[in-house]
Amino acid sequence: MNSEAHGVALPASSGLKQPYHLVDPSPWPLLGAAGAGLTVLGVVFAAHYGNYIALALGLAIVLGVMFFWWRDVLRESRTAGLHTPVVRLGLRYGMALFIASEVMFFVGFFWAYFHYALMPEHVLGTATPMWPPQGVLTFDPFHLPFLNTMILLLSGTTITWAHHALIEGDRKALVQGLVLTVGLGLCFTTFQAIEYAHAPFRFSGGGIYPSVFFLATGFHGFHVIVGTCFLIVCTIRAISGDFTPERHFGFEAAAWYWHFVDVVWLFLFICIYWAGQGVIAPE
């Protein structure tokens, strides 16, 4: 048995002849694509006809595929020992490219915002070109938005603390850091829901400003919820002892994603809440 291939040392007990992992045939990509398509179709049905059956079914399929696909990935790593250093490097590249695609996703929202902010004459139905449009009341940036900014910045320090604890083999501090980060993520989501409930404008019928505002901040809030779920799973795995100082890519991926969420919020706070504030709505 060749214990070294392509310049990469392989464990003698792994039984692998080369460092790459050729995955077995799996139904999850096809089912995941079908669930995603059904979810998008469900959004259309829900928006136009008030029918949520397709949306619920699509989301159930997507969540089921996520669970079983990631379960298989964990089994490949823990049981089969197929995640060689080369495979783990490929997973890191994949996560980095995924975050890069998410960056471009938010670039679209910022592009729309700055298009109208820099050229307010393109806003339809306004006699006086200005941004925010005349008659739109905005949030006080140093009220709930600033509090949420502090919460996310603090969560960035707690997830970093957990990462350093993992590298040093301090499992107790790892779990504590993850629990604190999850709690801060839940606090952020709660305060953003309160902010939306007291918004001086509504998504529908409010013009271009509410549309851009709710799409940008709402999708960020969705990413916070996804990142919180990601960290909850990491907390469960940390408690069960899945992570080691040498093998913890799942945790690293969650930490990268969380830091990405933090940075996006900083741009949202500075550009939309602070620099883009207009007439502040009375509390």
GUGU-293346 format. One record per residue: x, y, z of N, C-alpha, C in turn; residue number from 1; chain. Coordinates in steps of 0.1 Angstrom, whole numbers, plus 5000, padded with zeros to 4 digits. Example, Ala and Ser with C-alpha at 12.3 -4.5 7.8 and 13.67 -1.06 7.14 Angstrom:
n_px/n_py/n_pz/ca_px/ca_py/ca_pz/c_px/c_py/c_pz/seq/mol
5132/4943/5078/5123/4955/5078/5132/4967/5078/1/A;
5128/4978/5071/5137/4989/5071/5129/5000/5079/2/A;
//
This chain:
n_px/n_py/n_pz/ca_px/ca_py/ca_pz/c_px/c_py/c_pz/seq/mol
5008/4988/5000/5000/5000/5000/5009/5012/5000/1/A;
5006/5021/4991/5014/5034/4990/5009/5043/5001/2/A;
5018/5047/5010/5014/5056/5021/5017/5070/5018/3/A;
5022/5073/5006/5024/5087/5002/5021/5089/4987/4/A;
5013/5098/4984/5009/5100/4970/5008/5115/4967/5/A;
5013/5119/4956/5013/5133/4951/5019/5142/4961/6/A;
5029/5137/4968/5037/5145/4978/5029/5148/4991/7/A;
5018/5141/4993/5010/5142/5005/5011/5129/5013/8/A;
5015/5130/5026/5016/5118/5034/5002/5114/5038/9/A;
4999/5101/5037/4987/5095/5041/4988/5086/5052/10/A;
4979/5086/5062/4980/5076/5073/4980/5062/5068/11/A;
4989/5054/5074/4990/5040/5070/4977/5032/5072/12/A;
4969/5037/5082/4956/5029/5085/4945/5034/5077/13/A;
4946/5044/5068/4935/5049/5061/4931/5040/5049/14/A;
4940/5033/5044/4937/5024/5032/4936/5032/5019/15/A;
4940/5045/5019/4938/5053/5007/4951/5052/4999/16/A;
4949/5052/4986/4961/5052/4976/4964/5065/4971/17/A;
4955/5075/4973/4957/5089/4968/4949/5098/4978/18/A;
4953/5111/4978/4948/5120/4989/4934/5126/4985/19/A;
4929/5123/4974/4916/5129/4970/4904/5120/4973/20/A;
4893/5126/4975/4881/5119/4978/4871/5120/4967/21/A;
4869/5108/4960/4859/5107/4950/4846/5103/4957/22/A;
4836/5112/4958/4824/5108/4965/4816/5098/4958/23/A;
4808/5090/4966/4799/5080/4961/4787/5087/4955/24/A;
4780/5080/4946/4767/5085/4941/4758/5089/4952/25/A;
4751/5100/4951/4743/5105/4962/4730/5112/4956/26/A;
4719/5110/4962/4706/5116/4957/4705/5131/4962/27/A;
4714/5135/4971/4712/5148/4977/4713/5160/4967/28/A;
4722/5161/4958/4723/5172/4949/4710/5174/4941/29/A;
4705/5163/4936/4692/5163/4928/4680/5167/4936/30/A;
4679/5161/4948/4668/5165/4957/4669/5179/4962/31/A;
4682/5184/4965/4684/5198/4969/4680/5208/4958/32/A;
4683/5205/4946/4679/5213/4935/4664/5214/4933/33/A;
4658/5202/4934/4643/5202/4933/4637/5209/4945/34/A;
4642/5208/4957/4637/5215/4968/4638/5230/4967/35/A;
4650/5235/4961/4652/5249/4959/4643/5255/4949/36/A;
4641/5247/4938/4632/5252/4928/4617/5253/4933/37/A;
4614/5243/4941/4600/5243/4946/4598/5254/4956/38/A;
4609/5258/4963/4608/5269/4973/4606/5282/4965/39/A;
4613/5284/4955/4611/5296/4947/4597/5297/4941/40/A;
4593/5286/4935/4579/5285/4930/4569/5288/4941/41/A;
4572/5283/4953/4563/5285/4965/4562/5299/4969/42/A;
4574/5307/4968/4574/5321/4971/4564/5328/4961/43/A;
4564/5324/4948/4555/5331/4938/4541/5328/4942/44/A;
4538/5315/4945/4524/5312/4948/4519/5319/4961/45/A;
4529/5320/4971/4525/5326/4984/4523/5341/4982/46/A;
4531/5348/4973/4530/5362/4971/4518/5366/4963/47/A;
4514/5357/4953/4503/5361/4944/4490/5355/4947/48/A;
4490/5343/4953/4478/5336/4955/4475/5332/4970/49/A;
4485/5335/4979/4483/5332/4993/4483/5317/4996/50/A;
4489/5309/4987/4490/5295/4989/4505/5292/4994/51/A;
4506/5286/5006/4519/5284/5012/4523/5269/5011/52/A;
4515/5261/5005/4518/5246/5005/4531/5243/4998/53/A;
4533/5249/4986/4546/5246/4978/4558/5252/4986/54/A;
4556/5263/4992/4567/5269/4999/4571/5261/5011/55/A;
4561/5256/5019/4564/5248/5030/4571/5235/5026/56/A;
4566/5228/5015/4571/5216/5011/4586/5218/5006/57/A;
4588/5229/4998/4601/5231/4993/4611/5234/5004/58/A;
4607/5241/5014/4616/5244/5026/4619/5231/5034/59/A;
4609/5222/5035/4611/5210/5042/4621/5201/5035/60/A;
4620/5201/5021/4629/5193/5013/4644/5198/5015/61/A;
4645/5211/5014/4658/5218/5015/4664/5215/5029/62/A;
4657/5216/5039/4662/5214/5053/4665/5199/5055/63/A;
4657/5190/5049/4660/5176/5050/4673/5172/5043/64/A;
4675/5178/5031/4687/5175/5023/4699/5181/5031/65/A;
4698/5193/5036/4709/5198/5044/4713/5189/5055/66/A;
4703/5184/5063/4706/5175/5074/4713/5162/5070/67/A;
4707/5156/5060/4713/5143/5056/4726/5144/5048/68/A;
4727/5154/5040/4740/5156/5033/4751/5159/5042/69/A;
4749/5169/5052/4759/5172/5061/4762/5160/5070/70/A;
4752/5152/5073/4754/5140/5081/4764/5130/5074/71/A;
4762/5129/5060/4771/5121/5053/4785/5126/5052/72/A;
4786/5140/5052/4800/5146/5052/4807/5143/5065/73/A;
4800/5144/5076/4806/5141/5089/4810/5126/5090/74/A;
4802/5117/5085/4805/5103/5085/4818/5101/5076/75/A;
4819/5108/5065/4831/5106/5057/4843/5111/5065/76/A;
4842/5121/5073/4853/5126/5080/4857/5117/5092/77/A;
4846/5114/5100/4849/5108/5113/4850/5092/5112/78/A;
4842/5086/5104/4841/5072/5103/4850/5066/5093/79/A;
4849/5071/5081/4857/5066/5069/4871/5072/5068/80/A;
4873/5083/5075/4887/5089/5074/4891/5094/5061/81/A;
4881/5099/5053/4883/5103/5039/4888/5117/5038/82/A;
4887/5125/5049/4890/5139/5048/4905/5141/5050/83/A;
4913/5139/5040/4927/5140/5040/4931/5155/5041/84/A;
4943/5159/5043/4947/5173/5042/4943/5180/5029/85/A;
4944/5173/5018/4941/5179/5005/4926/5181/5005/86/A;
4918/5172/5010/4903/5173/5010/4899/5185/5018/87/A;
4905/5186/5030/4902/5197/5039/4906/5211/5033/88/A;
4917/5211/5025/4920/5223/5018/4910/5227/5008/89/A;
4905/5217/5001/4894/5219/4991/4882/5224/4998/90/A;
4878/5219/5009/4867/5224/5017/4868/5239/5021/91/A;
4880/5242/5024/4883/5256/5028/4882/5265/5016/92/A;
4887/5261/5004/4885/5269/4992/4870/5270/4989/93/A;
4863/5259/4990/4849/5260/4987/4841/5270/4996/94/A;
4844/5270/5009/4838/5279/5018/4842/5294/5015/95/A;
4854/5296/5011/4859/5309/5008/4852/5314/4995/96/A;
4850/5305/4985/4843/5309/4973/4828/5312/4976/97/A;
4822/5304/4985/4808/5306/4989/4807/5320/4995/98/A;
4815/5323/5004/4814/5336/5011/4817/5348/5000/99/A;
4826/5345/4991/4828/5355/4980/4815/5357/4972/100/A;
4808/5346/4969/4795/5348/4962/4785/5355/4970/101/A;
4785/5353/4984/4776/5360/4992/4779/5375/4993/102/A;
4792/5378/4992/4796/5392/4991/4790/5399/4979/103/A;
4791/5392/4968/4785/5398/4955/4770/5399/4956/104/A;
4764/5390/4964/4749/5391/4966/4745/5404/4973/105/A;
4753/5408/4983/4750/5421/4990/4755/5433/4981/106/A;
4765/5431/4973/4769/5442/4964/4757/5447/4956/107/A;
4749/5437/4952/4737/5441/4944/4728/5451/4952/108/A;
4726/5448/4965/4717/5457/4973/4724/5470/4975/109/A;
4737/5470/4978/4744/5483/4979/4744/5491/4966/110/A;
4745/5484/4955/4745/5491/4942/4732/5498/4940/111/A;
4721/5491/4943/4707/5497/4942/4706/5509/4951/112/A;
4711/5508/4964/4710/5519/4973/4718/5531/4969/113/A;
4730/5529/4965/4739/5540/4961/4734/5546/4948/114/A;
4728/5538/4939/4723/5544/4927/4713/5555/4929/115/A;
4704/5552/4938/4693/5562/4941/4699/5573/4951/116/A;
4708/5569/4960/4714/5579/4969/4722/5589/4962/117/A;
4729/5585/4951/4738/5594/4944/4731/5601/4933/118/A;
4720/5595/4928/4712/5601/4917/4697/5601/4921/119/A;
4693/5609/4931/4679/5609/4936/4669/5613/4925/120/A;
4674/5619/4914/4665/5624/4904/4659/5611/4897/121/A;
4665/5600/4899/4659/5587/4893/4648/5581/4901/122/A;
4645/5587/4913/4634/5582/4921/4621/5587/4915/123/A;
4612/5578/4911/4600/5583/4905/4590/5589/4915/124/A;
4582/5598/4911/4571/5603/4919/4576/5614/4929/125/A;
4588/5619/4928/4592/5629/4937/4595/5643/4930/126/A;
4589/5653/4935/4590/5666/4929/4604/5672/4931/127/A;
4610/5669/4943/4623/5674/4947/4633/5663/4948/128/A;
4643/5662/4939/4652/5651/4940/4660/5652/4953/129/A;
4658/5642/4962/4666/5641/4974/4666/5627/4979/130/A;
4675/5623/4988/4676/5610/4993/4679/5611/5008/131/A;
4672/5604/5017/4660/5597/5014/4649/5605/5008/132/A;
4640/5599/5000/4629/5607/4993/4621/5615/5003/133/A;
4616/5626/4998/4608/5635/5006/4596/5628/5012/134/A;
4594/5630/5025/4583/5623/5032/4587/5610/5039/135/A;
4599/5605/5037/4603/5593/5043/4610/5596/5056/136/A;
4605/5590/5067/4612/5592/5080/4621/5580/5082/137/A;
4633/5582/5087/4643/5572/5089/4645/5569/5104/138/A;
4653/5558/5107/4656/5554/5120/4667/5563/5126/139/A;
4667/5565/5139/4678/5571/5146/4689/5560/5146/140/A;
4700/5563/5140/4711/5553/5139/4717/5549/5152/141/A;
4716/5558/5162/4722/5556/5175/4712/5551/5185/142/A;
4702/5545/5180/4692/5538/5189/4694/5523/5188/143/A;
4684/5516/5183/4685/5501/5182/4696/5497/5171/144/A;
4697/5504/5160/4708/5500/5151/4722/5500/5157/145/A;
4725/5511/5165/4738/5511/5172/4740/5500/5182/146/A;
4729/5497/5189/4729/5486/5199/4732/5473/5192/147/A;
4725/5471/5180/4727/5458/5173/4742/5458/5168/148/A;
4747/5469/5164/4761/5470/5160/4771/5465/5171/149/A;
4768/5470/5183/4777/5466/5194/4775/5451/5197/150/A;
4763/5446/5196/4760/5432/5198/4768/5423/5188/151/A;
4768/5427/5175/4775/5419/5165/4790/5420/5167/152/A;
4795/5432/5170/4809/5433/5173/4814/5425/5185/153/A;
4806/5425/5195/4809/5416/5207/4809/5402/5203/154/A;
4799/5398/5195/4798/5384/5191/4811/5380/5183/155/A;
4816/5389/5175/4829/5386/5168/4840/5383/5177/156/A;
4840/5390/5189/4851/5387/5199/4849/5373/5206/157/A;
4836/5370/5208/4833/5357/5215/4836/5345/5206/158/A;
4833/5347/5193/4836/5335/5184/4851/5334/5182/159/A;
4858/5345/5183/4873/5345/5182/4879/5338/5194/160/A;
4873/5342/5206/4878/5336/5219/4875/5321/5218/161/A;
4864/5316/5213/4861/5302/5212/4871/5295/5203/162/A;
4875/5302/5192/4884/5296/5182/4898/5294/5189/163/A;
4902/5304/5196/4915/5303/5203/4915/5292/5214/164/A;
4904/5291/5221/4902/5281/5231/4903/5267/5224/165/A;
4897/5265/5213/4897/5252/5206/4912/5249/5202/166/A;
4919/5259/5196/4933/5256/5192/4941/5252/5204/167/A;
4938/5258/5216/4946/5255/5228/4941/5242/5235/168/A;
4930/5236/5230/4925/5224/5236/4916/5227/5248/169/A;
4911/5239/5250/4903/5243/5262/4888/5241/5258/170/A;
4883/5229/5260/4870/5226/5255/4859/5234/5263/171/A;
4861/5237/5276/4851/5244/5284/4850/5258/5278/172/A;
4861/5265/5276/4861/5279/5271/4855/5279/5256/173/A;
4858/5268/5249/4852/5267/5235/4837/5267/5236/174/A;
4831/5259/5245/4816/5258/5246/4811/5271/5251/175/A;
4818/5277/5261/4813/5290/5266/4813/5301/5256/176/A;
4823/5302/5248/4824/5312/5237/4813/5309/5227/177/A;
4810/5297/5223/4800/5294/5213/4786/5297/5219/178/A;
4783/5294/5232/4770/5297/5238/4768/5312/5238/179/A;
4778/5320/5242/4777/5334/5242/4774/5340/5228/180/A;
4781/5334/5218/4779/5339/5204/4765/5336/5200/181/A;
4760/5324/5202/4746/5321/5199/4737/5330/5206/182/A;
4739/5333/5219/4730/5342/5226/4730/5356/5220/183/A;
4742/5361/5216/4742/5374/5210/4735/5374/5197/184/A;
4737/5363/5189/4730/5363/5176/4715/5363/5178/185/A;
4710/5356/5188/4695/5356/5191/4691/5370/5195/186/A;
4699/5377/5203/4696/5391/5207/4695/5400/5195/187/A;
4704/5399/5186/4704/5407/5174/4691/5405/5166/188/A;
4688/5392/5164/4675/5389/5157/4663/5395/5164/189/A;
4663/5394/5177/4651/5399/5185/4650/5414/5183/190/A;
4661/5421/5185/4661/5436/5184/4658/5441/5170/191/A;
4662/5433/5160/4659/5437/5146/4644/5435/5143/192/A;
4638/5424/5149/4624/5422/5148/4616/5434/5155/193/A;
4621/5438/5166/4615/5450/5173/4616/5462/5164/194/A;
4627/5464/5158/4630/5476/5150/4620/5476/5138/195/A;
4618/5464/5132/4609/5463/5120/4594/5466/5125/196/A;
4591/5461/5137/4577/5464/5142/4574/5478/5144/197/A;
4585/5486/5147/4583/5501/5149/4588/5509/5137/198/A;
4590/5503/5126/4595/5511/5114/4585/5521/5110/199/A;
4590/5533/5107/4581/5544/5102/4576/5542/5088/200/A;
4580/5532/5081/4576/5529/5068/4573/5514/5066/201/A;
4566/5510/5056/4563/5496/5053/4569/5492/5040/202/A;
4571/5479/5038/4577/5473/5026/4569/5476/5014/203/A;
4556/5473/5015/4547/5474/5004/4541/5489/5003/204/A;
4541/5494/4991/4535/5507/4988/4543/5519/4994/205/A;
4555/5517/4998/4563/5528/5004/4573/5534/4994/206/A;
4574/5528/4982/4584/5534/4973/4597/5527/4973/207/A;
4608/5533/4967/4620/5526/4965/4628/5525/4978/208/A;
4627/5535/4987/4636/5535/4999/4632/5523/5008/209/A;
4619/5521/5012/4616/5509/5020/4620/5496/5013/210/A;
4618/5495/5000/4622/5483/4993/4636/5480/4995/211/A;
4645/5490/4992/4660/5487/4993/4663/5485/5008/212/A;
4658/5492/5017/4661/5491/5031/4657/5477/5036/213/A;
4645/5472/5034/4641/5459/5039/4648/5448/5032/214/A;
4651/5449/5019/4658/5438/5012/4672/5437/5018/215/A;
4679/5448/5019/4693/5448/5024/4694/5443/5038/216/A;
4686/5449/5047/4687/5446/5061/4680/5432/5064/217/A;
4669/5430/5057/4662/5417/5059/4670/5405/5055/218/A;
4677/5406/5043/4685/5395/5039/4697/5393/5048/219/A;
4702/5404/5054/4713/5403/5064/4708/5396/5076/220/A;
4695/5400/5080/4690/5393/5092/4688/5378/5089/221/A;
4684/5374/5077/4683/5360/5073/4696/5353/5075/222/A;
4707/5360/5070/4720/5354/5072/4724/5353/5086/223/A;
4720/5362/5095/4723/5361/5109/4716/5348/5115/224/A;
4704/5346/5110/4696/5334/5115/4703/5321/5111/225/A;
4708/5321/5098/4715/5309/5093/4728/5307/5100/226/A;
4735/5318/5103/4748/5317/5110/4745/5313/5124/227/A;
4734/5317/5131/4731/5313/5144/4728/5298/5144/228/A;
4721/5293/5135/4718/5278/5134/4731/5271/5132/229/A;
4740/5276/5123/4753/5270/5121/4761/5269/5134/230/A;
4761/5280/5142/4768/5280/5155/4761/5271/5165/231/A;
4748/5269/5165/4741/5260/5174/4746/5246/5171/232/A;
4747/5242/5159/4752/5229/5155/4766/5227/5160/233/A;
4775/5238/5158/4789/5237/5163/4789/5236/5178/234/A;
4780/5242/5185/4780/5241/5200/4777/5226/5204/235/A;
4767/5220/5197/4764/5206/5200/4775/5197/5197/236/A;
4782/5200/5186/4794/5191/5182/4805/5194/5192/237/A;
4807/5206/5197/4818/5209/5206/4815/5202/5220/238/A;
4803/5202/5224/4799/5195/5237/4802/5180/5235/239/A;
4799/5175/5224/4801/5160/5222/4816/5157/5219/240/A;
4824/5167/5218/4839/5164/5216/4843/5161/5201/241/A;
4835/5166/5192/4838/5164/5177/4850/5171/5173/242/A;
4853/5183/5178/4864/5192/5173/4877/5189/5181/243/A;
4887/5189/5174/4901/5188/5179/4909/5199/5174/244/A;
4920/5203/5181/4929/5214/5176/4934/5212/5162/245/A;
4934/5199/5158/4939/5197/5144/4928/5196/5134/246/A;
4916/5191/5138/4905/5189/5128/4893/5196/5133/247/A;
4890/5208/5128/4878/5215/5132/4873/5224/5121/248/A;
4873/5219/5108/4869/5228/5097/4855/5233/5099/249/A;
4846/5224/5104/4832/5229/5106/4831/5241/5114/250/A;
4839/5242/5125/4839/5254/5133/4845/5266/5126/251/A;
4856/5263/5118/4862/5274/5111/4853/5280/5101/252/A;
4845/5271/5094/4836/5276/5084/4825/5285/5090/253/A;
4820/5281/5102/4810/5288/5109/4816/5302/5113/254/A;
4828/5302/5118/4834/5314/5123/4837/5324/5111/255/A;
4841/5319/5099/4843/5327/5088/4830/5334/5084/256/A;
4819/5325/5083/4806/5330/5080/4801/5341/5089/257/A;
4804/5339/5102/4799/5349/5112/4806/5362/5111/258/A;
4819/5361/5108/4827/5374/5106/4822/5381/5094/259/A;
4819/5373/5083/4813/5379/5071/4800/5387/5074/260/A;
4792/5381/5082/4779/5387/5086/4782/5400/5094/261/A;
4792/5400/5103/4796/5412/5111/4800/5423/5101/262/A;
4808/5420/5092/4814/5430/5083/4803/5436/5074/263/A;
4794/5428/5069/4783/5433/5061/4774/5443/5069/264/A;
4771/5439/5082/4763/5448/5090/4770/5461/5093/265/A;
4783/5461/5094/4791/5474/5096/4788/5483/5084/266/A;
4789/5477/5072/4786/5485/5060/4772/5490/5060/267/A;
4762/5482/5064/4748/5486/5064/4746/5497/5074/268/A;
4752/5496/5086/4751/5506/5096/4756/5519/5091/269/A;
4768/5519/5086/4775/5531/5081/4768/5538/5069/270/A;
4765/5530/5059/4759/5535/5047/4744/5538/5048/271/A;
4737/5529/5053/4722/5531/5053/4717/5538/5065/272/A;
4721/5534/5077/4715/5540/5089/4722/5553/5092/273/A;
4735/5554/5092/4742/5566/5096/4743/5577/5085/274/A;
4751/5573/5074/4753/5583/5064/4740/5586/5056/275/A;
4731/5576/5055/4719/5578/5047/4707/5582/5055/276/A;
4709/5587/5068/4697/5591/5075/4692/5604/5070/277/A;
4679/5605/5072/4672/5617/5068/4665/5623/5080/278/A;
4652/5626/5078/4644/5631/5089/4641/5620/5098/279/A;
4645/5620/5111/4644/5609/5120/4630/5608/5125/280/A;
4624/5596/5125/4611/5594/5130/4610/5596/5145/281/A;
4600/5603/5151/4599/5604/5165/4597/5591/5172/282/A;
4603/5589/5184/4601/5576/5191/4588/5576/5198/283/A;
//
